[in-house]
Amino acid sequence: VRKRVAVEALSDFGWYKYVGLDGRVIAMEGFGASGPAATLFEHFGFTVDNVVKTVKEVIG
């Protein structure tokens, strides 16, 4: 299996060794954001639409 997607609500640290060169990681990038959870999840791409879009891009 070469095409993998990881979704992590924290840092992407460590996930790239699991998804490999052909995979993608949806994770928080940056530090110190605050606000309502729904707003932050949308900002960082943790929506159903974005996860589905990313998976489709990866698996082609």
Backbone as JSON Lines, residues from 0, in Angstrom:
{"i":0,"aa":"V","n":[0.85,-1.17,0.0],"ca":[0.0,0.0,0.0],"c":[0.89,1.23,0.0]}
{"i":1,"aa":"R","n":[0.73,2.06,-1.01],"ca":[1.56,3.26,-1.11],"c":[0.77,4.54,-0.93]}
{"i":2,"aa":"K","n":[-0.51,4.49,-1.17],"ca":[-1.32,5.71,-1.12],"c":[-2.12,5.72,0.17]}
{"i":3,"aa":"R","n":[-1.69,6.6,1.08],"ca":[-2.31,6.67,2.4],"c":[-2.62,8.12,2.77]}
{"i":4,"aa":"V","n":[-3.63,8.3,3.59],"ca":[-3.98,9.62,4.11],"c":[-4.12,9.5,5.62]}
{"i":5,"aa":"A","n":[-3.45,10.37,6.34],"ca":[-3.58,10.43,7.79],"c":[-4.29,11.72,8.16]}
{"i":6,"aa":"V","n":[-5.2,11.62,9.1],"ca":[-5.91,12.8,9.61],"c":[-5.62,12.88,11.1]}
{"i":7,"aa":"E","n":[-4.96,13.95,11.5],"ca":[-4.52,14.12,12.89],"c":[-4.89,15.52,13.35]}
{"i":8,"aa":"A","n":[-5.66,15.61,14.42],"ca":[-6.1,16.92,14.92],"c":[-5.01,17.65,15.69]}
{"i":9,"aa":"L","n":[-3.85,17.08,15.74],"ca":[-2.7,17.74,16.36],"c":[-1.63,17.94,15.3]}
{"i":10,"aa":"S","n":[-0.39,17.89,15.68],"ca":[0.74,18.09,14.79],"c":[0.88,16.95,13.79]}
{"i":11,"aa":"D","n":[1.45,17.27,12.63],"ca":[1.74,16.23,11.64],"c":[3.03,15.47,11.95]}
{"i":12,"aa":"F","n":[3.69,15.85,13.03],"ca":[4.97,15.25,13.39],"c":[4.85,13.73,13.5]}
{"i":13,"aa":"G","n":[5.69,13.04,12.76],"ca":[5.74,11.59,12.82],"c":[4.85,10.85,11.83]}
{"i":14,"aa":"W","n":[3.88,11.52,11.26],"ca":[2.94,10.84,10.38],"c":[3.52,10.55,9.0]}
{"i":15,"aa":"Y","n":[4.48,11.33,8.55],"ca":[4.99,11.13,7.19],"c":[5.68,9.8,7.02]}
{"i":16,"aa":"K","n":[6.22,9.24,8.1],"ca":[6.85,7.92,7.97],"c":[5.81,6.83,7.72]}
{"i":17,"aa":"Y","n":[4.55,7.1,8.06],"ca":[3.49,6.13,7.82],"c":[2.8,6.33,6.47]}
{"i":18,"aa":"V","n":[2.66,7.57,6.03],"ca":[1.97,7.79,4.75],"c":[2.92,7.67,3.57]}
{"i":19,"aa":"G","n":[4.2,7.8,3.79],"ca":[5.17,7.63,2.72],"c":[5.19,8.78,1.73]}
{"i":20,"aa":"L","n":[5.92,8.56,0.66],"ca":[6.11,9.61,-0.35],"c":[4.84,9.89,-1.16]}
{"i":21,"aa":"D","n":[3.96,8.91,-1.26],"ca":[2.75,9.08,-2.06],"c":[1.53,9.47,-1.23]}
{"i":22,"aa":"G","n":[1.71,9.65,0.07],"ca":[0.59,9.95,0.95],"c":[0.49,11.41,1.31]}
{"i":23,"aa":"R","n":[-0.56,11.72,2.04],"ca":[-0.79,13.1,2.5],"c":[-1.21,13.06,3.96]}
{"i":24,"aa":"V","n":[-0.92,14.14,4.66],"ca":[-1.31,14.29,6.05],"c":[-2.16,15.55,6.18]}
{"i":25,"aa":"I","n":[-3.32,15.4,6.78],"ca":[-4.16,16.54,7.13],"c":[-3.96,16.72,8.62]}
{"i":26,"aa":"A","n":[-3.33,17.81,9.0],"ca":[-3.01,18.04,10.42],"c":[-2.87,19.54,10.66]}
{"i":27,"aa":"M","n":[-2.78,19.89,11.92],"ca":[-2.57,21.29,12.27],"c":[-1.14,21.68,11.92]}
{"i":28,"aa":"E","n":[-1.01,22.79,11.26],"ca":[0.31,23.34,10.96],"c":[0.35,24.72,11.58]}
{"i":29,"aa":"G","n":[1.25,24.92,12.47],"ca":[1.33,26.19,13.17],"c":[1.04,25.97,14.64]}
{"i":30,"aa":"F","n":[1.09,27.04,15.38],"ca":[0.9,26.93,16.82],"c":[0.22,28.18,17.33]}
{"i":31,"aa":"G","n":[-0.63,28.02,18.31],"ca":[-1.19,29.16,19.01],"c":[-2.54,29.64,18.53]}
{"i":32,"aa":"A","n":[-3.19,28.9,17.65],"ca":[-4.52,29.31,17.2],"c":[-5.53,29.07,18.31]}
{"i":33,"aa":"S","n":[-6.45,29.99,18.45],"ca":[-7.51,29.79,19.43],"c":[-8.82,30.27,18.83]}
{"i":34,"aa":"G","n":[-9.88,29.69,19.3],"ca":[-11.2,30.05,18.82],"c":[-12.13,28.87,18.97]}
{"i":35,"aa":"P","n":[-13.34,29.02,18.49],"ca":[-14.29,27.91,18.55],"c":[-13.76,26.7,17.76]}
{"i":36,"aa":"A","n":[-13.98,25.52,18.3],"ca":[-13.46,24.3,17.66],"c":[-13.91,24.18,16.21]}
{"i":37,"aa":"A","n":[-15.17,24.45,15.94],"ca":[-15.67,24.31,14.57],"c":[-14.94,25.23,13.61]}
{"i":38,"aa":"T","n":[-14.64,26.43,14.05],"ca":[-13.91,27.39,13.21],"c":[-12.49,26.92,12.96]}
{"i":39,"aa":"L","n":[-11.82,26.44,14.0],"ca":[-10.44,25.96,13.85],"c":[-10.38,24.71,12.99]}
{"i":40,"aa":"F","n":[-11.32,23.79,13.18],"ca":[-11.31,22.57,12.36],"c":[-11.48,22.92,10.89]}
{"i":41,"aa":"E","n":[-12.36,23.86,10.58],"ca":[-12.53,24.26,9.19],"c":[-11.26,24.94,8.67]}
{"i":42,"aa":"H","n":[-10.67,25.8,9.46],"ca":[-9.45,26.51,9.07],"c":[-8.32,25.53,8.73]}
{"i":43,"aa":"F","n":[-8.17,24.47,9.51],"ca":[-7.09,23.52,9.3],"c":[-7.46,22.37,8.37]}
{"i":44,"aa":"G","n":[-8.66,22.38,7.82],"ca":[-9.04,21.38,6.83],"c":[-9.66,20.12,7.37]}
{"i":45,"aa":"F","n":[-10.12,20.14,8.6],"ca":[-10.74,18.97,9.19],"c":[-12.24,18.94,8.92]}
{"i":46,"aa":"T","n":[-12.6,18.99,7.66],"ca":[-14.0,18.9,7.27],"c":[-14.17,17.64,6.44]}
{"i":47,"aa":"V","n":[-15.38,17.13,6.41],"ca":[-15.65,15.94,5.61],"c":[-15.29,16.21,4.15]}
{"i":48,"aa":"D","n":[-15.71,17.36,3.65],"ca":[-15.44,17.68,2.24],"c":[-13.95,17.7,1.94]}
{"i":49,"aa":"N","n":[-13.16,18.3,2.81],"ca":[-11.72,18.37,2.56],"c":[-11.05,17.0,2.68]}
{"i":50,"aa":"V","n":[-11.47,16.21,3.64],"ca":[-10.87,14.87,3.78],"c":[-11.21,14.02,2.56]}
{"i":51,"aa":"V","n":[-12.46,14.05,2.11],"ca":[-12.86,13.3,0.92],"c":[-12.09,13.78,-0.3]}
{"i":52,"aa":"K","n":[-11.97,15.09,-0.46],"ca":[-11.22,15.66,-1.59],"c":[-9.77,15.2,-1.57]}
{"i":53,"aa":"T","n":[-9.15,15.23,-0.41],"ca":[-7.75,14.82,-0.28],"c":[-7.58,13.35,-0.6]}
{"i":54,"aa":"V","n":[-8.47,12.51,-0.09],"ca":[-8.39,11.07,-0.37],"c":[-8.53,10.82,-1.87]}
{"i":55,"aa":"K","n":[-9.47,11.49,-2.51],"ca":[-9.65,11.32,-3.95],"c":[-8.41,11.76,-4.72]}
{"i":56,"aa":"E","n":[-7.77,12.84,-4.29],"ca":[-6.54,13.29,-4.94],"c":[-5.43,12.26,-4.79]}
{"i":57,"aa":"V","n":[-5.33,11.66,-3.62],"ca":[-4.26,10.7,-3.37],"c":[-4.48,9.4,-4.13]}
{"i":58,"aa":"I","n":[-5.7,8.88,-4.12],"ca":[-5.92,7.59,-4.76],"c":[-6.15,7.7,-6.26]}
{"i":59,"aa":"G","n":[-6.34,8.94,-6.72],"ca":[-6.46,9.18,-8.15],"c":[-7.75,8.7,-8.69]}
